[in-house]
Amino acid sequence: MAEQVINPDLGFVKEIIASGGEDLKKCYQCSTCTVVCSVTPDDKPFPRKEMLYAQWGLKDKLISNPDVWLCHQCSDCTAYCPRGAKPGEVLGAIRKISIKNYASPSFLASMMADSRFFLVLLALPVLIFLAVLSKEGNLGSLPAGEIVFSNFIPIHFIDPIFTIAALFAVVSFVLSVRKYWADMSRETPALKGDIVGTLKAVIVEILAHSRFKKCNVTRDRSISHLLVFYSFMGLAITTSWAVFYLYIMKRPSPYPLYDPLKILGNISALALITGITLVLTNRMKNKEKAGGGSYYDWIFITVIYVIAASGILSEVLRLADVAALAYPMYFIHLVFIFFLFFYAPFSKMAHMVYRTTAMVFAKQAGREE
């Protein structure tokens, strides 16, 4: 047998512990976690080997490991662990470190994972929209007459701001995923199959959330995740529809409540706040068994909550003709939407991209048939 040299990275171990895997050292490799996992492949299953790699500080074995992302944090492993090592939380910490490793630029991922920088990151969109208000003369006073949000922060400012934010996020994701795929390919170079067909199969699986439905301890997560996922899709369609109304049909907002665009938008907003509320209640309900999560998890939940609540309140206050509250609420809504999408490649929202990439790679590599 060939000799294998192991070079433990103690700094990496400490980083895992600091990132939410504080119970890592409790693991004594009994393999209960792997036995109870419902989503792991039969060949080389997780998370036992990942727990071993983490304890030994084998960073190279984990950062580019697709199995870290195939884990959907059902928390069955955490609930049944006889030592309270919380493998689900440990793998969640490793995913956070993986994002930091591949993110471009990486310093933003480090800042997103650290509560001390929240206000610094939030300051960017706040200053951007305050500058717009100053230019429009609305910084010290509100527009008179009927409440029309485009009179407060005009569309010709909003569109380029969010277009730039979206392009930044897309470019960052592309650069990050390219590095991640290259590292995975070095470990498993023999890929096979039609990647387009594989991608379609993975998308169908994601749309159905079929893996989440295999979870036992946190089975309700499939419902909450589906609500959040499809509400985002509904809101994306609503935004595209609004662009069509404005630039093709030359119909400026606001639109009547009976308009199909408005109906879809309101249903999606209600579904979003319902879904994220279920995420929150499920976390609290399963806290003892599944772990409470880290700042990284909670900041994502909080941002989604603020976006959903401020969007609904902006409309309600506009209809109630309470300008003194409606305009500031709309300002908050825009700030947090920018925060969510501009920092998406560095936050928990990046899971959507990395997990999809890992699922495609696993099928291409024959890891999952």
N, C-alpha and C positions, 0 to 999 in steps of 0.2 A: 504494500500500500504506500502511495506517495505521501511524503511528509507535508503537512499543511501548517503553515505558520499563522497564528492568530495574533493580531495586533489590536488589543482592546483600546477603545477611545473613551476614557473616563469622562472627558468633557461632554461627550455625546450622551452618556448615561445620565449625567447631572442635568443636561438640557431636557431629556425626556421627563425626568422627575419634576423639573421646574415648569414644564409645559402641561402638566395635568396627570402625569403617570407616577404620582408620588408613592403608589403602593407596589411599584415594579419589583422591589427587592423581596416582597413577601412570597413571590412565586417559587414553588419548589418542584416544578416540572412534573406534576401528576398527570397532565394531559386531559383533565376533566373539561377544560375549555374547548379543546378540539372535538371531544366526543359529543358535547351538547350542541355544538354549532350546526345550524341547519343550512347555512349558505356556503360552507367551505367545500371545495372540490375533494373527491375521494383520494386523488393522488397528491401527496405532499400537502396535507391539509393545514390550515391555520387555526388558531393563533399560537399554538405551543411553540413552534420553531421561531416565530417572531419574538415571543417573550424571551426565549433563550438568547437570540441575537441581541436583543435590547439589554439584557443583563450583562452580556459580555461587551457591550459597546461596539458591536460590529455595524458601524454606520453604513458601510457600502452594501451590506446585505439587506438593509431596510429602506434606505432612501429611494432606490430604484426598483423596489420590490412591488410588483402589481398586486400581490396578495394583501398588502396593507390597505389598498383601495377596494379590493373585492369585499372586504369586511364592511358590512352596512351598520355596524354598531347596534345590533339587535339587543345586546347586553345579556343574552342568555348565558354567555361565558362568565360574565361578571357576577350574575346572580347565583350561579352554581359553584363558583370558585370556593373551595374549602378554606382557603387562606386569605380571602379578601384582597387578592392581588389586582382585581379589576382589569382584566386583559382588554376589555372594550375601551376603557379610558386610556390605557397605555397606547393602543393602536391609534386612538384619536389624537394623542399627543404626537405620535410619530407622523401622522398625516400633516399636522400643523408644521412640524419641522421640515417635512418634505416640500410643502408649499414654499416655505422660507428659502429652502435650498435652490429651488428652480425658478422662483419668481424673478421677474425683470421689471424694475429694479428691486433687488432683494431687501433693501433697507425699509421699503414700505411694508413688506410682510412682517418684518421685525417690529415695526411700529404698530401694525394692526393687532399683533399678538400681545401687546403691552398696554395695560390700562392707563399708564402714565401719559401716553401719547394720544389718547382719544380726543381731547379738546384741541390738540395741535392739528390733528387730521380733520376735525370738524371745522376748524377755522378757515380752511381753504374754500369750501363752498359758501360759507357765511360771508367771507370777504368779497367773493365774486358777485354774489347777489346784492350785497350792500353797495358795491360799486355801481351796479346797474340802477339801483334805486336812486343813488346820488345823481347819476347822469340824467335820469328821468325827472328829477326834482321831487321824488316821492319819499325821500329819506326822512323828512321832518313832517310831512303831511300826506294824507291819503287822497286818492282821486275822489272828486265830488260826483254825485249822482248815482245812477244804478251801479251795483257792484259788478264790474267786469274785470276779471283778473288780468287780462291782457293790457288793460290800462295801467295796471300797477307794475307788472314786469312784462314788457312786450314780447310777443312771439319772436320778433326778429333778433332778440337777445337769447331767448330760451333755446331756440333751435340750434344755433351754432355752439352754444355752451355744452349742450348735451350730445351733440354730434362729435365734438372734440373728445368729450369724456368717453363716449362709446368707442371711438377709434383707438384711444389710448388703451382701453381695456382689451380690445380685440388684439391689438399688436402685442401687448404684454402676454396675453394667453397663448398666442401663436409661438412666440419666442420660448415661453416656459415649457409648453407641451413638446416642442421640438427637442429640447434638451432632455426632457423626461423620457421620450420615446427612444432617443439615441442611447441613453443609459440602459434602458430595459433591453434594447436590442443587443447590446454588448454581452449581457448575461444570457440571453436566449436568442441567438442569431437565426435559427432555423424557423422562419415564419412561413405559413402556408395558407392557402385559401384566398378567396376574393374579398378584399378589404371593404369594398362597397357593400357587398352582401352582408358581411359581418357587421358593418356599421348599422345597416338597416335592422338586423336582428337585435342588436343591442338597443337601438332606439325603441323598438317595439317593446322590449323587456322593460325599459325605463318608463315608457308611457303607461304600462300596466302596473308598474311598481311590484312586479311579481316576487322579487327577493325580499322586500319588506314584509310581504304577506307570510313569509316562512318564519318570521320571528315569533317567539312565544312570550317572553317576559314583557316586551314592549310591542305587542301585536297591534295596538291602536295606532302606532306610528304610521302605518300604511295609509290610514284614513286621513290623518293630519297632513302628512307629506303630499298626498294626492291633492288635497284641497289647496295647499300652498302652491304646488306645482301648476295645477290647471288654472288657478286664479291669476298667476303670473302670465300664463299664456293668454288668458282672456284680456288682461290689461295690455299686453303687447299688441294684440289684435285691435283693441280699442284705440291705442295710440296711433297705429298705422292707419286706421279708419279716419281718425281725426286729421291726420296729415292729408289724406285723400280729400276730405271735406274742404279743408282750408286752401290747399294749393291747386286742386283739380276742379272742384265744384265751386270754389270761391265762397264757401260758407264759413264765416268766422263763428267762434264760440261766444257766448254759451248756447248750448242746444237744449231744446225742451226735454222734459223728463220722459216723454213718450217716444222720443227718437230711438231707433234701434241701437245706435252707438251708445247712447246714454244708458239704455237698459242693460246692455252687455257690460259696460263699465261699472255700473252700480252693483250688479250681481257679482262681478269679479272682485270688487272691493270688499263686499260683505263676506264672500267666500274666503278671501285672504285673511281678514281679521278673525273669522271663525277658525280657519286652519291654524293660524299662529297661536290662537288661544288654546287650541287643543294640544299643540306642541308644548306650550307652557305647562298646562295642567298635567299632561302625561309625564313631563320631566319631574314635576313636583310629586306626582303619585308614585313614580318608580324610583325616587331619589335613593332610597335605602338599598334597593336591589341593583339598580343600574348605575348609580353614581350621579352626582349633581351637575356634572359638566364644569367646564372652565370658563374664564372670562371670554375666551375666543368664541365659545358657543353662545353665551348670554348676550354678547354685544350684537351678534347677528339677529337673534330673536328680538332684541330691543329695537334695532333699526327697522326691521320689518313691521313691528308693532306700531312704531311712530309713523311710518309711511302710510299704513292702512288707516290708522285713527285720524291722522291729520288730513288725509284725502277726503274721508267721509265728513269730518267736521267742517272742512272748507266749503263743501257743497251745502251742508245743512245751514251753516252761518250765512252763506250767500243767499239762500232761499229765504232765510229769516230776516235778511237785510240788516245784518249787524256788521257793518263795515269795520268797526274798530277791532273786531276779533277775526273776521273773515280774512282780511288781507295778511295779518301776521301769521295766521294758521297756514295760509297758502305759501308764505315765505318758508315756514318750517318744513312743509311738505316738499318743496323744491330742494331745499338744502339736504334733506335725508335721502331723496331719490338720487341726487348727485353722489352723495356719500356711498350709497349702496353700489352703484354701477361703476364709478370711477375706481373704487377700491376693491371691486369684485375679484380681481386676480390674486388678491392678497388676503382675502377673508374666507370665511367658511363657504361663501357662495362659489368659491373655486372648486369645491368638492364636485360640483356638477360636471365640470370639465375634466378634472383629473380622474374621477371614477369612471366616466365614460371612456376615456382613453385607456385606462387599465383593463376595462371589460373587453374592449375591442382587441387589445394586445393579447389578453389571455386566451381568447378564442382563436386568434391568428397563430398563437404559439402552441395550440393544442392543449392548453391548460384546462380549458373548459370546452366540452363538445356541445 
